[in-house]
């Protein structure tokens, strides 16, 4: 019985740690964040603003 509880707790922990609210996988999330960071540094004419 303890083994079943340990396995269930492990599965729940893995699911909780890998859950993404946006529904994106890790690679897509990194790309999305990089694009957002780039857009924050861009001015109205598309030039990079320091």
C-alpha positions in Angstrom: 0.0 0.0 0.0 2.8 2.4 0.8 4.4 1.6 -2.6 1.2 2.6 -4.4 1.0 5.9 -2.4 4.6 6.7 -3.2 4.1 6.0 -6.9 0.9 8.1 -6.9 2.7 11.0 -5.1 5.6 10.8 -7.6 3.2 10.9 -10.6 1.3 13.9 -9.1 4.6 15.7 -8.4 5.9 15.2 -12.0 2.6 16.3 -13.5 2.5 19.4 -11.2 6.1 20.3 -12.1 5.6 19.9 -15.8 2.2 21.6 -16.1 2.2 24.7 -18.2 -0.8 27.1 -18.0 -0.3 28.3 -21.6 -0.4 24.7 -22.9 3.0 25.2 -24.5 5.9 22.8 -24.3 9.2 24.0 -22.9 10.7 24.9 -26.2 7.7 26.8 -27.4 7.6 28.7 -24.0 11.3 29.7 -24.4 10.7 30.9 -27.9 7.6 32.8 -26.8 9.5 34.5 -23.9 12.4 35.4 -26.3 10.0 37.0 -28.7 8.3 39.0 -25.9 11.7 40.2 -24.7 12.6 41.3 -28.2 9.3 43.1 -28.7 9.8 45.0 -25.4 13.2 46.3 -26.7 11.8 47.4 -30.1 10.7 50.9 -30.8 7.8 52.0 -32.9 9.9 51.8 -36.1 11.2 48.3 -35.3 14.6 49.6 -34.1 16.2 48.3 -31.0 15.7 50.6 -28.1 18.3 50.4 -25.2 
